Each structure stands twice: as structure tokens, then as C-alpha cells.
């Protein structure tokens, strides 16, 4: 398996997790304010990780050219 394929797969998994957390926030699954803050923090962390992977994939594509 090429490393780019691994990163692409991992990025898709992170996006799926983001969608799950977004759904939990939108449906009001948080029991209290602290859980809501936890979910929004988790969502922010996942968004940052996806951006890092996107940047890394873009960088490897540029280096391959």
C-alpha cells in the first residue's frame, strides 16, 4: 500500500468521525455544557488533523512532480 493511499483512507475516516460529532452536536446529544464543550473541542481537533493531512498530501504531490 502506498503511503498516499494510507493517508487518503485515514483522512476519510477522520471526516466520517467529524460527521458523527457534528450530528451529535446538532441533535443535542450533549447532556450538559461540559459535554457540549468536549464535543466542539473534539470537532475542532478533527478538523485540524484533516487539514494537516490535506496539506501533507498536497506537499507530497508537489514533491513528486
FENKANOR-V425073 format. One line per field, one symbol per residue. phi: phi as a letter, one per 30 degrees, with the letter a starting at -180 (. if undefined). Layout:
phi = ???
//
This chain:
phi = .ddddddddddddddddedddedddddidddaddddddddddddddddddddddddddddddddd
//
